[in-house]
Amino acid sequence: MRGLHPFPPAAMPLRSAAPDLPPSALLPSRAALGGLLDGLDEPLLLFDDLGTLSFCNRAAMRSLGAVGGSALAQLQGVLGPAALAWLREGLQSDG
């Protein structure tokens, strides 16, 4: 039995699967990414720079009652004051 060789072999240069496409063309579509995130079992909330809930997966809708488009203030009852303060602090430090 022969020894294992490193992969890829040093003589074989790595090539892009799509060398003529810009990097942005290799990103998943919004629909594909949304489908992937929707399939997570854990609640996922994504906020934009203004603090608006731009995406929430099904688990977040089910367990938190979150709805896309909600403002931070509308989520205080769901997230609690500590999480809300943490999010606001993060938004302020980025802006």
Jmol script that loads the backbone (N, CA, C; Angstrom):
load data "model"
ATOM      1  N   MET A   1       0.855  -1.183   0.000  1.00  0.00           N
ATOM      2  CA  MET A   1       0.000   0.000   0.000  1.00  0.00           C
ATOM      3  C   MET A   1       0.888   1.229   0.000  1.00  0.00           C
ATOM      4  N   ARG A   2       0.572   2.153  -0.836  1.00  0.00           N
ATOM      5  CA  ARG A   2       1.378   3.359  -0.961  1.00  0.00           C
ATOM      6  C   ARG A   2       1.012   4.356   0.123  1.00  0.00           C
ATOM      7  N   GLY A   3       1.954   5.211   0.458  1.00  0.00           N
ATOM      8  CA  GLY A   3       1.712   6.247   1.453  1.00  0.00           C
ATOM      9  C   GLY A   3       0.718   7.283   0.946  1.00  0.00           C
ATOM     10  N   LEU A   4       0.135   8.000   1.863  1.00  0.00           N
ATOM     11  CA  LEU A   4      -0.814   9.051   1.491  1.00  0.00           C
ATOM     12  C   LEU A   4      -0.071  10.269   0.967  1.00  0.00           C
ATOM     13  N   HIS A   5      -0.637  10.881  -0.020  1.00  0.00           N
ATOM     14  CA  HIS A   5      -0.055  12.084  -0.599  1.00  0.00           C
ATOM     15  C   HIS A   5      -0.879  13.291  -0.149  1.00  0.00           C
ATOM     16  N   PRO A   6      -0.220  14.424   0.020  1.00  0.00           N
ATOM     17  CA  PRO A   6      -1.007  15.622   0.363  1.00  0.00           C
ATOM     18  C   PRO A   6      -1.952  15.958  -0.777  1.00  0.00           C
ATOM     19  N   PHE A   7      -3.077  16.498  -0.423  1.00  0.00           N
ATOM     20  CA  PHE A   7      -4.039  16.886  -1.455  1.00  0.00           C
ATOM     21  C   PHE A   7      -4.181  18.390  -1.455  1.00  0.00           C
ATOM     22  N   PRO A   8      -4.171  19.046  -2.552  1.00  0.00           N
ATOM     23  CA  PRO A   8      -3.846  18.508  -3.859  1.00  0.00           C
ATOM     24  C   PRO A   8      -2.342  18.332  -3.985  1.00  0.00           C
ATOM     25  N   PRO A   9      -1.905  17.496  -4.892  1.00  0.00           N
ATOM     26  CA  PRO A   9      -0.462  17.327  -5.065  1.00  0.00           C
ATOM     27  C   PRO A   9       0.183  18.664  -5.388  1.00  0.00           C
ATOM     28  N   ALA A  10       1.404  18.855  -4.923  1.00  0.00           N
ATOM     29  CA  ALA A  10       2.086  20.139  -5.114  1.00  0.00           C
ATOM     30  C   ALA A  10       2.196  20.504  -6.585  1.00  0.00           C
ATOM     31  N   ALA A  11       2.277  19.510  -7.455  1.00  0.00           N
ATOM     32  CA  ALA A  11       2.401  19.782  -8.888  1.00  0.00           C
ATOM     33  C   ALA A  11       1.081  20.225  -9.510  1.00  0.00           C
ATOM     34  N   MET A  12      -0.035  20.051  -8.797  1.00  0.00           N
ATOM     35  CA  MET A  12      -1.345  20.399  -9.329  1.00  0.00           C
ATOM     36  C   MET A  12      -1.783  21.744  -8.743  1.00  0.00           C
ATOM     37  N   PRO A  13      -1.763  22.805  -9.551  1.00  0.00           N
ATOM     38  CA  PRO A  13      -2.195  24.111  -9.019  1.00  0.00           C
ATOM     39  C   PRO A  13      -3.696  24.111  -8.758  1.00  0.00           C
ATOM     40  N   LEU A  14      -4.096  24.856  -7.735  1.00  0.00           N
ATOM     41  CA  LEU A  14      -5.525  24.997  -7.459  1.00  0.00           C
ATOM     42  C   LEU A  14      -6.137  25.924  -8.486  1.00  0.00           C
ATOM     43  N   ARG A  15      -7.302  25.562  -8.972  1.00  0.00           N
ATOM     44  CA  ARG A  15      -8.004  26.399  -9.930  1.00  0.00           C
ATOM     45  C   ARG A  15      -9.390  26.689  -9.406  1.00  0.00           C
ATOM     46  N   SER A  16      -9.853  27.858  -9.704  1.00  0.00           N
ATOM     47  CA  SER A  16     -11.211  28.222  -9.338  1.00  0.00           C
ATOM     48  C   SER A  16     -12.183  27.401 -10.164  1.00  0.00           C
ATOM     49  N   ALA A  17     -13.320  27.060  -9.557  1.00  0.00           N
ATOM     50  CA  ALA A  17     -14.341  26.310 -10.287  1.00  0.00           C
ATOM     51  C   ALA A  17     -14.918  27.142 -11.428  1.00  0.00           C
ATOM     52  N   ALA A  18     -14.888  28.448 -11.284  1.00  0.00           N
ATOM     53  CA  ALA A  18     -15.431  29.342 -12.307  1.00  0.00           C
ATOM     54  C   ALA A  18     -14.476  30.524 -12.469  1.00  0.00           C
ATOM     55  N   PRO A  19     -13.347  30.318 -13.167  1.00  0.00           N
ATOM     56  CA  PRO A  19     -12.317  31.357 -13.216  1.00  0.00           C
ATOM     57  C   PRO A  19     -12.749  32.645 -13.902  1.00  0.00           C
ATOM     58  N   ASP A  20     -13.737  32.612 -14.769  1.00  0.00           N
ATOM     59  CA  ASP A  20     -14.133  33.810 -15.503  1.00  0.00           C
ATOM     60  C   ASP A  20     -15.242  34.607 -14.820  1.00  0.00           C
ATOM     61  N   LEU A  21     -15.730  34.119 -13.689  1.00  0.00           N
ATOM     62  CA  LEU A  21     -16.825  34.802 -12.998  1.00  0.00           C
ATOM     63  C   LEU A  21     -16.286  35.695 -11.899  1.00  0.00           C
ATOM     64  N   PRO A  22     -16.910  36.847 -11.687  1.00  0.00           N
ATOM     65  CA  PRO A  22     -16.498  37.690 -10.554  1.00  0.00           C
ATOM     66  C   PRO A  22     -16.881  37.003  -9.248  1.00  0.00           C
ATOM     67  N   PRO A  23     -16.169  37.310  -8.155  1.00  0.00           N
ATOM     68  CA  PRO A  23     -16.476  36.665  -6.861  1.00  0.00           C
ATOM     69  C   PRO A  23     -17.935  36.802  -6.454  1.00  0.00           C
ATOM     70  N   SER A  24     -18.570  37.925  -6.774  1.00  0.00           N
ATOM     71  CA  SER A  24     -19.970  38.123  -6.377  1.00  0.00           C
ATOM     72  C   SER A  24     -20.893  37.107  -7.043  1.00  0.00           C
ATOM     73  N   ALA A  25     -20.499  36.585  -8.199  1.00  0.00           N
ATOM     74  CA  ALA A  25     -21.333  35.604  -8.900  1.00  0.00           C
ATOM     75  C   ALA A  25     -21.307  34.251  -8.202  1.00  0.00           C
ATOM     76  N   LEU A  26     -20.341  34.035  -7.319  1.00  0.00           N
ATOM     77  CA  LEU A  26     -20.222  32.761  -6.621  1.00  0.00           C
ATOM     78  C   LEU A  26     -21.000  32.739  -5.316  1.00  0.00           C
ATOM     79  N   LEU A  27     -21.562  33.870  -4.921  1.00  0.00           N
ATOM     80  CA  LEU A  27     -22.342  33.949  -3.694  1.00  0.00           C
ATOM     81  C   LEU A  27     -23.716  33.329  -3.907  1.00  0.00           C
ATOM     82  N   PRO A  28     -24.295  32.749  -2.838  1.00  0.00           N
ATOM     83  CA  PRO A  28     -25.641  32.181  -2.999  1.00  0.00           C
ATOM     84  C   PRO A  28     -26.663  33.287  -3.220  1.00  0.00           C
ATOM     85  N   SER A  29     -27.741  32.946  -3.881  1.00  0.00           N
ATOM     86  CA  SER A  29     -28.807  33.932  -4.092  1.00  0.00           C
ATOM     87  C   SER A  29     -29.475  34.243  -2.757  1.00  0.00           C
ATOM     88  N   ARG A  30     -30.181  35.338  -2.710  1.00  0.00           N
ATOM     89  CA  ARG A  30     -30.905  35.718  -1.495  1.00  0.00           C
ATOM     90  C   ARG A  30     -31.919  34.637  -1.118  1.00  0.00           C
ATOM     91  N   ALA A  31     -32.579  34.072  -2.127  1.00  0.00           N
ATOM     92  CA  ALA A  31     -33.571  33.021  -1.869  1.00  0.00           C
ATOM     93  C   ALA A  31     -32.904  31.768  -1.299  1.00  0.00           C
ATOM     94  N   ALA A  32     -31.739  31.399  -1.852  1.00  0.00           N
ATOM     95  CA  ALA A  32     -31.038  30.219  -1.362  1.00  0.00           C
ATOM     96  C   ALA A  32     -30.548  30.435   0.064  1.00  0.00           C
ATOM     97  N   LEU A  33     -30.015  31.600   0.339  1.00  0.00           N
ATOM     98  CA  LEU A  33     -29.541  31.904   1.690  1.00  0.00           C
ATOM     99  C   LEU A  33     -30.710  31.945   2.673  1.00  0.00           C
ATOM    100  N   GLY A  34     -31.812  32.564   2.264  1.00  0.00           N
ATOM    101  CA  GLY A  34     -33.005  32.608   3.117  1.00  0.00           C
ATOM    102  C   GLY A  34     -33.516  31.217   3.429  1.00  0.00           C
ATOM    103  N   GLY A  35     -33.500  30.326   2.440  1.00  0.00           N
ATOM    104  CA  GLY A  35     -33.934  28.951   2.657  1.00  0.00           C
ATOM    105  C   GLY A  35     -33.033  28.217   3.632  1.00  0.00           C
ATOM    106  N   LEU A  36     -31.732  28.454   3.518  1.00  0.00           N
ATOM    107  CA  LEU A  36     -30.786  27.823   4.429  1.00  0.00           C
ATOM    108  C   LEU A  36     -30.998  28.316   5.863  1.00  0.00           C
ATOM    109  N   LEU A  37     -31.109  29.621   6.035  1.00  0.00           N
ATOM    110  CA  LEU A  37     -31.286  30.198   7.375  1.00  0.00           C
ATOM    111  C   LEU A  37     -32.650  29.849   7.964  1.00  0.00           C
ATOM    112  N   ASP A  38     -33.653  29.722   7.103  1.00  0.00           N
ATOM    113  CA  ASP A  38     -34.991  29.355   7.566  1.00  0.00           C
ATOM    114  C   ASP A  38     -35.020  27.935   8.122  1.00  0.00           C
ATOM    115  N   GLY A  39     -34.124  27.086   7.647  1.00  0.00           N
ATOM    116  CA  GLY A  39     -34.089  25.708   8.089  1.00  0.00           C
ATOM    117  C   GLY A  39     -33.402  25.489   9.428  1.00  0.00           C
ATOM    118  N   LEU A  40     -32.792  26.527   9.993  1.00  0.00           N
ATOM    119  CA  LEU A  40     -32.129  26.392  11.289  1.00  0.00           C
ATOM    120  C   LEU A  40     -33.152  26.167  12.393  1.00  0.00           C
ATOM    121  N   ASP A  41     -32.783  25.375  13.382  1.00  0.00           N
ATOM    122  CA  ASP A  41     -33.670  25.124  14.520  1.00  0.00           C
ATOM    123  C   ASP A  41     -33.647  26.251  15.545  1.00  0.00           C
ATOM    124  N   GLU A  42     -32.561  27.022  15.567  1.00  0.00           N
ATOM    125  CA  GLU A  42     -32.419  28.117  16.524  1.00  0.00           C
ATOM    126  C   GLU A  42     -32.959  29.413  15.926  1.00  0.00           C
ATOM    127  N   PRO A  43     -33.573  30.260  16.755  1.00  0.00           N
ATOM    128  CA  PRO A  43     -34.046  31.546  16.255  1.00  0.00           C
ATOM    129  C   PRO A  43     -32.897  32.410  15.764  1.00  0.00           C
ATOM    130  N   LEU A  44     -33.087  33.047  14.635  1.00  0.00           N
ATOM    131  CA  LEU A  44     -32.078  33.916  14.051  1.00  0.00           C
ATOM    132  C   LEU A  44     -32.722  35.245  13.698  1.00  0.00           C
ATOM    133  N   LEU A  45     -32.166  36.313  14.222  1.00  0.00           N
ATOM    134  CA  LEU A  45     -32.647  37.660  13.940  1.00  0.00           C
ATOM    135  C   LEU A  45     -31.515  38.444  13.300  1.00  0.00           C
ATOM    136  N   LEU A  46     -31.773  39.066  12.152  1.00  0.00           N
ATOM    137  CA  LEU A  46     -30.783  39.907  11.486  1.00  0.00           C
ATOM    138  C   LEU A  46     -31.325  41.328  11.433  1.00  0.00           C
ATOM    139  N   PHE A  47     -30.506  42.268  11.905  1.00  0.00           N
ATOM    140  CA  PHE A  47     -30.903  43.668  11.953  1.00  0.00           C
ATOM    141  C   PHE A  47     -30.084  44.476  10.951  1.00  0.00           C
ATOM    142  N   ASP A  48     -30.695  45.491  10.372  1.00  0.00           N
ATOM    143  CA  ASP A  48     -29.939  46.387   9.501  1.00  0.00           C
ATOM    144  C   ASP A  48     -29.270  47.462  10.350  1.00  0.00           C
ATOM    145  N   ASP A  49     -28.594  48.398   9.704  1.00  0.00           N
ATOM    146  CA  ASP A  49     -27.842  49.436  10.413  1.00  0.00           C
ATOM    147  C   ASP A  49     -28.720  50.385  11.216  1.00  0.00           C
ATOM    148  N   LEU A  50     -30.004  50.444  10.900  1.00  0.00           N
ATOM    149  CA  LEU A  50     -30.924  51.333  11.616  1.00  0.00           C
ATOM    150  C   LEU A  50     -31.625  50.634  12.780  1.00  0.00           C
ATOM    151  N   GLY A  51     -31.358  49.351  12.951  1.00  0.00           N
ATOM    152  CA  GLY A  51     -31.992  48.609  14.033  1.00  0.00           C
ATOM    153  C   GLY A  51     -33.327  48.003  13.663  1.00  0.00           C
ATOM    154  N   THR A  52     -33.617  47.932  12.378  1.00  0.00           N
ATOM    155  CA  THR A  52     -34.848  47.299  11.919  1.00  0.00           C
ATOM    156  C   THR A  52     -34.577  45.823  11.672  1.00  0.00           C
ATOM    157  N   LEU A  53     -35.479  44.994  12.111  1.00  0.00           N
ATOM    158  CA  LEU A  53     -35.350  43.553  11.907  1.00  0.00           C
ATOM    159  C   LEU A  53     -35.534  43.268  10.418  1.00  0.00           C
ATOM    160  N   SER A  54     -34.447  42.954   9.741  1.00  0.00           N
ATOM    161  CA  SER A  54     -34.518  42.760   8.297  1.00  0.00           C
ATOM    162  C   SER A  54     -34.809  41.310   7.920  1.00  0.00           C
ATOM    163  N   PHE A  55     -34.518  40.365   8.816  1.00  0.00           N
ATOM    164  CA  PHE A  55     -34.809  38.959   8.552  1.00  0.00           C
ATOM    165  C   PHE A  55     -34.975  38.227   9.868  1.00  0.00           C
ATOM    166  N   CYS A  56     -35.950  37.351   9.912  1.00  0.00           N
ATOM    167  CA  CYS A  56     -36.081  36.430  11.043  1.00  0.00           C
ATOM    168  C   CYS A  56     -36.501  35.090  10.464  1.00  0.00           C
ATOM    169  N   ASN A  57     -35.858  34.030  10.932  1.00  0.00           N
ATOM    170  CA  ASN A  57     -36.187  32.711  10.404  1.00  0.00           C
ATOM    171  C   ASN A  57     -37.461  32.177  11.057  1.00  0.00           C
ATOM    172  N   ARG A  58     -37.908  31.039  10.579  1.00  0.00           N
ATOM    173  CA  ARG A  58     -39.164  30.459  11.090  1.00  0.00           C
ATOM    174  C   ARG A  58     -39.092  30.171  12.586  1.00  0.00           C
ATOM    175  N   ALA A  59     -37.919  29.725  13.049  1.00  0.00           N
ATOM    176  CA  ALA A  59     -37.772  29.438  14.478  1.00  0.00           C
ATOM    177  C   ALA A  59     -37.962  30.705  15.301  1.00  0.00           C
ATOM    178  N   ALA A  60     -37.493  31.849  14.815  1.00  0.00           N
ATOM    179  CA  ALA A  60     -37.677  33.122  15.524  1.00  0.00           C
ATOM    180  C   ALA A  60     -39.145  33.537  15.504  1.00  0.00           C
ATOM    181  N   MET A  61     -39.794  33.325  14.394  1.00  0.00           N
ATOM    182  CA  MET A  61     -41.219  33.664  14.319  1.00  0.00           C
ATOM    183  C   MET A  61     -42.027  32.787  15.264  1.00  0.00           C
ATOM    184  N   ARG A  62     -41.679  31.503  15.291  1.00  0.00           N
ATOM    185  CA  ARG A  62     -42.410  30.545  16.112  1.00  0.00           C
ATOM    186  C   ARG A  62     -42.180  30.773  17.600  1.00  0.00           C
ATOM    187  N   SER A  63     -40.918  30.878  18.012  1.00  0.00           N
ATOM    188  CA  SER A  63     -40.629  30.936  19.442  1.00  0.00           C
ATOM    189  C   SER A  63     -40.634  32.344  20.023  1.00  0.00           C
ATOM    190  N   LEU A  64     -40.327  33.355  19.206  1.00  0.00           N
ATOM    191  CA  LEU A  64     -40.247  34.723  19.716  1.00  0.00           C
ATOM    192  C   LEU A  64     -41.390  35.606  19.239  1.00  0.00           C
ATOM    193  N   GLY A  65     -42.114  35.146  18.243  1.00  0.00           N
ATOM    194  CA  GLY A  65     -43.164  35.975  17.672  1.00  0.00           C
ATOM    195  C   GLY A  65     -42.602  37.142  16.882  1.00  0.00           C
ATOM    196  N   ALA A  66     -41.354  37.022  16.447  1.00  0.00           N
ATOM    197  CA  ALA A  66     -40.702  38.098  15.699  1.00  0.00           C
ATOM    198  C   ALA A  66     -41.288  38.199  14.298  1.00  0.00           C
ATOM    199  N   VAL A  67     -41.301  39.418  13.788  1.00  0.00           N
ATOM    200  CA  VAL A  67     -41.809  39.684  12.448  1.00  0.00           C
ATOM    201  C   VAL A  67     -40.823  40.612  11.755  1.00  0.00           C
ATOM    202  N   GLY A  68     -40.425  40.259  10.529  1.00  0.00           N
ATOM    203  CA  GLY A  68     -39.529  41.114   9.763  1.00  0.00           C
ATOM    204  C   GLY A  68     -40.092  42.513   9.622  1.00  0.00           C
ATOM    205  N   GLY A  69     -39.214  43.510   9.671  1.00  0.00           N
ATOM    206  CA  GLY A  69     -39.620  44.904   9.572  1.00  0.00           C
ATOM    207  C   GLY A  69     -39.852  45.569  10.915  1.00  0.00           C
ATOM    208  N   SER A  70     -39.789  44.804  12.001  1.00  0.00           N
ATOM    209  CA  SER A  70     -40.005  45.359  13.336  1.00  0.00           C
ATOM    210  C   SER A  70     -38.824  46.238  13.752  1.00  0.00           C
ATOM    211  N   ALA A  71     -39.119  47.296  14.474  1.00  0.00           N
ATOM    212  CA  ALA A  71     -38.077  48.152  15.041  1.00  0.00           C
ATOM    213  C   ALA A  71     -37.634  47.568  16.380  1.00  0.00           C
ATOM    214  N   LEU A  72     -36.438  47.956  16.820  1.00  0.00           N
ATOM    215  CA  LEU A  72     -35.925  47.446  18.096  1.00  0.00           C
ATOM    216  C   LEU A  72     -36.906  47.662  19.240  1.00  0.00           C
ATOM    217  N   ALA A  73     -37.490  48.829  19.316  1.00  0.00           N
ATOM    218  CA  ALA A  73     -38.404  49.149  20.422  1.00  0.00           C
ATOM    219  C   ALA A  73     -39.584  48.177  20.465  1.00  0.00           C
ATOM    220  N   GLN A  74     -40.019  47.699  19.301  1.00  0.00           N
ATOM    221  CA  GLN A  74     -41.136  46.763  19.240  1.00  0.00           C
ATOM    222  C   GLN A  74     -40.756  45.372  19.764  1.00  0.00           C
ATOM    223  N   LEU A  75     -39.471  45.108  19.869  1.00  0.00           N
ATOM    224  CA  LEU A  75     -39.006  43.784  20.278  1.00  0.00           C
ATOM    225  C   LEU A  75     -38.582  43.723  21.742  1.00  0.00           C
ATOM    226  N   GLN A  76     -38.785  44.801  22.488  1.00  0.00           N
ATOM    227  CA  GLN A  76     -38.353  44.816  23.884  1.00  0.00           C
ATOM    228  C   GLN A  76     -39.007  43.701  24.693  1.00  0.00           C
ATOM    229  N   GLY A  77     -40.276  43.458  24.500  1.00  0.00           N
ATOM    230  CA  GLY A  77     -40.955  42.402  25.233  1.00  0.00           C
ATOM    231  C   GLY A  77     -40.441  41.014  24.887  1.00  0.00           C
ATOM    232  N   VAL A  78     -39.945  40.845  23.672  1.00  0.00           N
ATOM    233  CA  VAL A  78     -39.427  39.561  23.219  1.00  0.00           C
ATOM    234  C   VAL A  78     -37.984  39.366  23.666  1.00  0.00           C
ATOM    235  N   LEU A  79     -37.172  40.402  23.479  1.00  0.00           N
ATOM    236  CA  LEU A  79     -35.734  40.288  23.736  1.00  0.00           C
ATOM    237  C   LEU A  79     -35.350  40.607  25.177  1.00  0.00           C
ATOM    238  N   GLY A  80     -36.104  41.474  25.807  1.00  0.00           N
ATOM    239  CA  GLY A  80     -35.762  41.906  27.154  1.00  0.00           C
ATOM    240  C   GLY A  80     -34.854  43.122  27.116  1.00  0.00           C
ATOM    241  N   PRO A  81     -34.814  43.878  28.221  1.00  0.00           N
ATOM    242  CA  PRO A  81     -34.063  45.130  28.237  1.00  0.00           C
ATOM    243  C   PRO A  81     -32.552  44.952  28.067  1.00  0.00           C
ATOM    244  N   ALA A  82     -31.975  43.894  28.600  1.00  0.00           N
ATOM    245  CA  ALA A  82     -30.522  43.707  28.493  1.00  0.00           C
ATOM    246  C   ALA A  82     -30.105  43.458  27.036  1.00  0.00           C
ATOM    247  N   ALA A  83     -30.817  42.593  26.339  1.00  0.00           N
ATOM    248  CA  ALA A  83     -30.491  42.313  24.938  1.00  0.00           C
ATOM    249  C   ALA A  83     -30.737  43.541  24.073  1.00  0.00           C
ATOM    250  N   LEU A  84     -31.797  44.258  24.374  1.00  0.00           N
ATOM    251  CA  LEU A  84     -32.108  45.469  23.619  1.00  0.00           C
ATOM    252  C   LEU A  84     -31.006  46.514  23.804  1.00  0.00           C
ATOM    253  N   ALA A  85     -30.541  46.697  25.033  1.00  0.00           N
ATOM    254  CA  ALA A  85     -29.453  47.643  25.303  1.00  0.00           C
ATOM    255  C   ALA A  85     -28.173  47.212  24.580  1.00  0.00           C
ATOM    256  N   TRP A  86     -27.894  45.908  24.565  1.00  0.00           N
ATOM    257  CA  TRP A  86     -26.711  45.384  23.892  1.00  0.00           C
ATOM    258  C   TRP A  86     -26.774  45.660  22.391  1.00  0.00           C
ATOM    259  N   LEU A  87     -27.930  45.443  21.798  1.00  0.00           N
ATOM    260  CA  LEU A  87     -28.095  45.719  20.368  1.00  0.00           C
ATOM    261  C   LEU A  87     -27.953  47.200  20.074  1.00  0.00           C
ATOM    262  N   ARG A  88     -28.549  48.049  20.870  1.00  0.00           N
ATOM    263  CA  ARG A  88     -28.447  49.496  20.657  1.00  0.00           C
ATOM    264  C   ARG A  88     -27.002  49.970  20.780  1.00  0.00           C
ATOM    265  N   GLU A  89     -26.295  49.426  21.751  1.00  0.00           N
ATOM    266  CA  GLU A  89     -24.885  49.790  21.929  1.00  0.00           C
ATOM    267  C   GLU A  89     -24.077  49.384  20.695  1.00  0.00           C
ATOM    268  N   GLY A  90     -24.337  48.198  20.170  1.00  0.00           N
ATOM    269  CA  GLY A  90     -23.650  47.747  18.960  1.00  0.00           C
ATOM    270  C   GLY A  90     -23.950  48.617  17.761  1.00  0.00           C
ATOM    271  N   LEU A  91     -25.175  49.040  17.622  1.00  0.00           N
ATOM    272  CA  LEU A  91     -25.555  49.916  16.513  1.00  0.00           C
ATOM    273  C   LEU A  91     -24.869  51.265  16.630  1.00  0.00           C
ATOM    274  N   GLN A  92     -24.789  51.799  17.844  1.00  0.00           N
ATOM    275  CA  GLN A  92     -24.146  53.096  18.048  1.00  0.00           C
ATOM    276  C   GLN A  92     -22.648  53.041  17.804  1.00  0.00           C
ATOM    277  N   SER A  93     -22.006  51.939  18.190  1.00  0.00           N
ATOM    278  CA  SER A  93     -20.562  51.834  18.028  1.00  0.00           C
ATOM    279  C   SER A  93     -20.171  51.634  16.567  1.00  0.00           C
ATOM    280  N   ASP A  94     -21.076  51.069  15.769  1.00  0.00           N
ATOM    281  CA  ASP A  94     -20.792  50.875  14.341  1.00  0.00           C
ATOM    282  C   ASP A  94     -21.044  52.131  13.528  1.00  0.00           C
ATOM    283  N   GLY A  95     -21.880  53.003  14.033  1.00  0.00           N
ATOM    284  CA  GLY A  95     -22.272  54.195  13.270  1.00  0.00           C
ATOM    285  C   GLY A  95     -21.441  55.328  13.533  1.00  0.00           C
TER     286      GLY A  95
END
end "model"
wireframe off; spacefill off
backbone 0.3
color backbone group
